[in-house]
Structures are given as structure tokens and as C-alpha cells.
Amino acid sequence: MPIDNARLAPMQPGVSVEELKAALETSWQEPGIQAEGYLHIEEFGTRITADGRLGEVHFRAPFELPPIHGVRMGMPAEELHRLYPVAERISDEREKYGWTMLKMNLSDTLMLGVGIREGVVRIISLTDPTAVYPERPYKYADPNLTEAYDLTMTDPVDLTRRPENGWCYGRPPGIDARRWPVSTTNGLPLRHAFTVKLPPQYRTLGDKCVAISLFVDEQWETPPASKHVAGGARHADPRRFDIKFMDNEYVLFWLTEEEFAAPLGVTPTIEGAPVPGWLSKSPLEYFGEFNLPGTVAEQQARNVFSPGGLAVNELLAATRPQDGWKNLPGRKALDYGWPIEITLREGDPNIGKPAREFRHQNELSGYIAAYSEEGQEQGLERFQDWHAHLGGTMFPMQGYPDFSPYYIEISEIFGGFNFGDGVAQIDLKEMKLEWAC
């Protein structure tokens, strides 16, 4: 339904948002939390204050409206200057597109703005310079976050020898069959992707919650239909967060120190439901060779010399599955995990700074995009070699999600995901996940 310009023309600073809603009717759109009060519909724009009033209104040609303080749409620039000879020119990015932007202070609480292009008035605005607007979250750098970390997987080990920083694949600690999440779309148990013990600065739920476990719905096969669809104690666990993105379900648990050290969880048996592929097949059959991480031996297969010394290599070999983890039966493979090494990242200028899509959105935090001109000058692409990382410079495949600087960015290999050759980010404050390829 087209908007009624006649009902919008009287809008001005101080008008309540309820009057604006009534004027827009079905065209009303609630500004998102990231919009900071801005709302644009066709040739009309406004900005809503924190207390629910209009702080700014903008009209752009061909919007038809009566003259505003003597200024009318289409007025020649010469006539405007005669009416307001002391109009002040303001610097604006639109100048490079042929615009001249002017302002006139009518009172302490009202400013008239005018945009001129091709010699005539094409924008008229009214602004209350004293208005206070809602701010988007994570607009500024967080001085409390001073460290970033790179996460790298090493060769799989028997989980009876518990890796101190966590592991990928395998079974999670402290999640028994009763708590194990079940897909709401196919009724099958979700697969454990990784468990990582977080450095103190990234424990956003407080000191008691030291680690996270992430589960993922089926991404590699089309599961058979099941009549046993349940939520897996969705509302009974205050440290469980259910996330849905791109038609996939993810469940994130925060674990205490006791839970992180607890016995490995056991997958639930769901009567009448089929066995998922990750339980019934070997990792190689389920994921495919290309989608699995490579062991050190595989990476060094062409090298004659294997560093580390004979004794060290023999000690490590004793903890690895003798038949090769990738070829183990599904349930047996769950007894092994790929340990996570956590390394402090040095020299990253983006620690504590939330990444955003556009340069002007990063100005207040100081975030530097890796492939911006400044980012390339600083060589930020050097931080791109990881299986996962906590904080610092982000490397999304497409747009930057509006996340806090407390995030983990993960590759597909870090837990066996299918992101279409892309990467994902998880906001550890907002408990949101996004991925792109």
C-alpha cells in the first residue's frame, strides 16, 4: 500500500511515534536495534528518539508538501539564499554527487536543513539538535577485552586422556542423554561439533561458566522422516541456548569447571527413530575425505623426516586410534577427539573492537577491516591462518554480522560443519550464530 504523503507532510520534531504509526498505517516498520532510530520509507525519512518522539524528519523530491518555514521543494537556490542569506554550508559526503547541503538554526531546538542539487531545493529537513537517540549495541571499543586467541586442532587422541583446552568431534563432557539436544525438525540427536575451554576474558556468563559445547543439526545427509520430534529439554536448562540459522539448528551449552571435567556424554536412544549417519558410519563415510582435517602424518606424508624426535612421536602414536580415526565405526570414533591448542594472538589491532560492514560504522570503535586499504597496509591478512579464533580481526566470507567483539570465528573443519566452503561466527554475548560462503 503506497504511503499517503498528505498525512506525512505535517510531521516535525516533537511529534510522537504513535502519530507517525497512524500516518503510515501498514507501511510502518519498527526500526531495528542497529538502526539507532533511523527509518526511511520512499522519499520520507525520520529518526525516532529514545523517548519515542521524532527528532528529525527528512523530505526528498519528488515528495510534495507545503512550504516549510518558507522553503518549498523545487525552489531555486537563488531564491533560497535571498530568504536565508546567512545559511551555513555543511560538509557532507553527498557533495561528491553534486549536492550542496545547508543548515539554518531557527531556535535552540529546531534546525532547518536544505539539500540543493542542479540549482534547486530537493531535500528539506527539520531537526531537534537536543534530541537523544537510541544507540546500537557494541558501537565503541570495549577496553575490558585485551586479548585474542588462535585455535588449532591437533591429531585425534583417546578422550580418556582429556585435552586441557577442549576438542573437536568426539563426545562432549557433562552432557548426559537427558540433556543431549534433539532436532526439532527430524527428531534425531544433534551431533557434538566441539567443546572448548575459553580464556577468562571470553567467559561472558561469568567466572563459573568456563567452556562451551556446540551441537549441530544434520548438515551432510537428508535424514529419513521421523515421527519422534522433540526439543530435548529446551526450557529446562538456563545455560542452554538454541540457535537457528539458514534452516539449521545449533545448540550451545555453557559448562562449569565441574561439567568440563565430567565423564563424556552418552548419545540418547530414541525409540522408533532412525540412527543418524554420524553414529552409524565412519567419519570418512559420513563427512568425506575432503571435509575432514588432515593429521600430521598425512600432511607430512611426502616428507622423509618427521620433526619431534622418535620418543615424542612414539608417545603421541600410543594415544591415537590404531586403525586411523577416519575409518573407525561411528560410535567408536566418538571416543576420540581432536585436541584444541589455544595460542595468544600478538599484534592484532582489532581486539575489543566490534567489526561492522561499513567504514563509517567502524569509526567510533576504530575497527580496521582486513582488506581495507589501511588493513592491507598493516598486513592484517596474516591473521587468517586458523581453524578457529577468538576475537580480533574477523574474516567473513560476505557481510560482517552485527556481533560483539566477544566472538568465535570457526572454519568448516573445526567440528565438521557444512558452510558451503564458508566460515561462521558465534557471538558469545548475544548467543547468535551466522555463516556465509
Protein Blocks (a to p, Z undefined) as FASTA:
>chain_A
ZZdfklmmmgcehiafklmmmmnmmmpccddfklnopacehjbccdddfkopafbdcddd
fbdcddeehiaghiafklmmmmmmmbccdddfklmnopacddddfbfkbccddddeehia
fbdcdddfkbccdddehkbccfkbcbdcdddddddddfklccfkbpeehidehiafklpc
cdfklopacddfbdcdddfklmmnbjklmbdcdddddfkbccdddfbdcehhmllpmkbc
cddeehiacddddddfklmmmccddddddehiacdfklmpcfklmnopklpccdfklmmm
mpmbdghijklmmmmmmmpcfkopklpcfklmmmpccdddddddehiakgoiacdfbfkl
mmmnopacfklmklmmnopmmmmgcfbdeehjdddfbbcddddfbdcdddfknnopaehh
pacdddfklopacddZZ
